[in-house]
Every structure is written in structure tokens, then in C-alpha cells.
């Protein structure tokens, strides 16, 4: 251990200090190793339908063969716009096995967001579930898309899929009308891709670890979404880092199959990384296509034992708010991994009380394939930090000039490791790195003497009140302890006297809660300059597809409601 990496002393004995991604020639080799090792194992369960590793292997080869037969140039970008359905992983892996670059697309994107990603990535081919085809129809003439593969939710569910598709289309009416019949687009149905592809040869592309594999677009919470270039080496590294970190617990699970709940959307970087971690160890993924249907989610969890559940804080809280959640059997649950946003002590305490399994908080970013820092997986107590750097990751905390700050001082977290992107697609990324090669994350943190890192806030969300730094996460955490608040979010707004003032948006528990009640609670629990000067009640906070509060939307709302402040 070196003095400048105090976190290494905190590692459990069976967690290595470094990982070696170069044990593989490329990402495809990792996937094929998993298929060979676990061929008869169940890989996915969705709505009661199971697919083995062998099934996914065959389906992904069919997708790869069909794509190659289209004459698409090697290295082209192929878009994938699906929720968590059985065809997602075979399609994504098939795109990579064919020698192409995959760009996962959020199915909930508006036409504007979809147009931006398709144009920026240069995709000419897209796989899309028909529930979201209307958004594609709206913008397709403004993109380079010329080849569309249309899929239905139940396309890989056999006879049950017919029922699923009927219910989705005719009962729940979840497929808005669309028209993609223009002859200038080649439209193919997904079952036809599988049928034709299984009889076609697959040419194994010669790829290296340095080549692009995924163009993963950031959430765009602070502006236009950017495509992080994730190489095959980046992705393999993240899988190995996460596997090494989980080992102290997973090595002790004496079950034939380890079930991981996959409620986080697979097009999100957190879930994508976990799919690779799981495949390396032969996990079974319990796919949840719509986690917002909380009662349905709980019903899915009741059908089989589950050992690992990764989620964001709002998803954990949403499950806890379901009255029948506490009646589930948690005897198999070993890992509850929190990420994607700051976890709260309140949710962590309740989760431990109900399930008996502690929430372990970690931190990752799109640009690092979701691997970065994590608390020691065997810890039982929630400590409010995002943990320590995982194997082969180095972290420094720096000021605005790039100078390293001392322990327990606030600064920007900068990260280096084999999992970290080389930059953004079609963008000059030179300013995103320090002079010594660390990626600037934009997160304000502090590190203690043991290497544990506390996430204070996003740099762009920090509020400057009369020269004092105020972090919304801290205020939100304190205010959520008040019984009259269900949910809340804090932003900074212009103030002629203080520069900025603190504004809190509150989802109250009932009509009896008053702004004065909230103001008094804040004064009792926060330093004066941190107390919200402006309080606004709201029915629901704007959130991203994984449940992260979108403060940018709240700032836009404030400006729209108060144009005189401009």
C-alpha cells in the first residue's frame, strides 16, 4: 500500500488490489466463454418464461449473422431501443458479435432526445420495440436511419408471448399507432431476423480491446446528451472490477443458481455492467420490464428466491412503500446494491429493518462503465459514504485549478482506471481530463484518511450562498427526516442579496403540512444559510428513467414560473 492510496488497507483479504482485463483478447471472447461455461443454466426469466445461456447464445448468433448479411460496414453504429425483455441481451450481444458498435437508447426518450442521439451517433440501423415506434416515426426523416427491426414485447416468450402481445396492444393499449411503411426504410420483424439468421453463417470479426464497443449516452441532465466512447477493454475491466468486489459475499452463496433482480433498465450503464458481472458468474437475471408498476414488481419478486438486487434509492423506497413487500421471503437476499444517485440514511435503515440485508452504497458513472467506488460488500452498517475505489481505480480530489486537496476537504472527484472512457464521441474531450490524465467527474466529494469518499453534490448543482458552498444532497437528506415530507428536491435560484438562495420543492404527506412547519424544522436542523428561503409544494418531482431527481427540470420550472428573475 502507498501513502497516497489509503483505501487499499480497507480491502477484504480475498479482494485483489488490481484486475487484469488483458487476459481476454476482446469482449467477444468474454461473452463466448460465459456461453460455453453456463450453456444449460437459466440466464433470463421474464414473465415466467426462461431462456438458458445456450438459448441466448443461439439467438445472438442469429442476430449477428442477419446483420452481417445486410452488408453493413464493419464498425458501424447500431441503435437498440428496448426495455428489459428477453430479446434485449441477445440483440446487444449479437450487434457486438457481428463487429458493430451498439448505442443503447432510452425507450422513454422524446422525439427530440431520440433525434439527437441517432444523429450524433450516426446510426443507420435500429432495433426497436413497437411500444416506442411512434417516437421513431416522429423524427426518422431527420435522421440517417434506413433499416428498422421491429419487435413486440413477447417476441421471445413462445405461446405466452402471444398473450402478452395481445394484452399489451388490445387491453392495456400500450402501443401507440405508428406508420413506418415508407419504402425508403427497410422494415424487418424481429422473429424474421431470428428465423433467417439461424441459417446464415457468422464471420468472427477481428476486434481488439481498444476498439469501440458501446456508445453510451449520458443522461443529459445538464445539457445535450454526450456519447461516452466505451472500448472493449473499458467494459471487460468494469466486469472484472465488480466481480472482484462482490466476491467476499458471492463466494459464500451455496446455491445452484444465483438470481439477480434486473429492474434497472438494461440500456442504463449500471444495469449493463451488472449484466456482464452476472454472466461471468452464471447468474440468472429476473427481468422486470416495468419497475414503475410496483405491485407487479412485488408479485414478480414473490415467485422465486432472489440473492442480489441492485437499485437506486427511489426504487428501494418505492418497494418499501408497498404494503405487501414486507411479506416477501428475504432469506436468500445477500446483496442490496445502491447506486445511480445518493442513497439516504432513512431508506437504508428501513430496508435493513424489513429485509435484514444492508444497502451497500457505491458510485459509478457512464464514463467509467458504472464501476468506480463502493463500500465493502460485507459491511452491515450504512455509513453515508460512497465507499472506496475498487480494484485498479485511482481517485484524487482536486480544486478548480487541478491541485490536490487534503483529507476531509471538498473538491472535484477525478478518476483514472482501465474502465474509464477515452472521451466523448464527436467532441473535444481535452478539458474533461486533468493534466495528469484523471477524468473530471463533476462530482464534489471529500475523502477521509482511510480513503472513504463522501459525495457532497454535483458541481453544477452546488449553490453559492453569500460565499458559502451549499450542497442540495445534504439539505434533502435532513428534510426527508421530517414526517410531513414524502419527497423533496433543492435547487439554487438567483438572489440579489446573497448571489443565490436555497429553494426546496416539497411533496407533502398531506394537506395539513404548511410551509411554516417546514421552515421551522429547517431552522432547527440546518445552519442558517443552508435553510430554504423559498418553499414550493409540488405533486411529483421530475425524475429520470432510473428515478434520479432532475434538478435541471426544476430550475427550468422556476424560471418559467418566475420570468422576472432573469
PyMOL commands that set and color helices and strands:
alter all, ss='L'
color gray80, all
select helices_A, chain A and resi 6-10+21-23+27-37+53-69+87-97+111-121+130-142+158-171+190-197+232-250+269-280+294-301+313-320+325-327+345-355+366-368+430-432+459-461+472-479+515-525+528-530+551-561+563-565
alter helices_A, ss='H'
color red, helices_A
select strands_A, chain A and resi 42-46+49-52+77-81+101-104+125-129+147-151+186-189+212-217+227-231+259-262+284-287+308-311+335-338+359-363+373-374+388-389+394-398+411-416+439-447+453-458+463-465+468-470+485-495+499-508+534-537
alter strands_A, ss='S'
color yellow, strands_A
deselect
rebuild
show_as cartoon
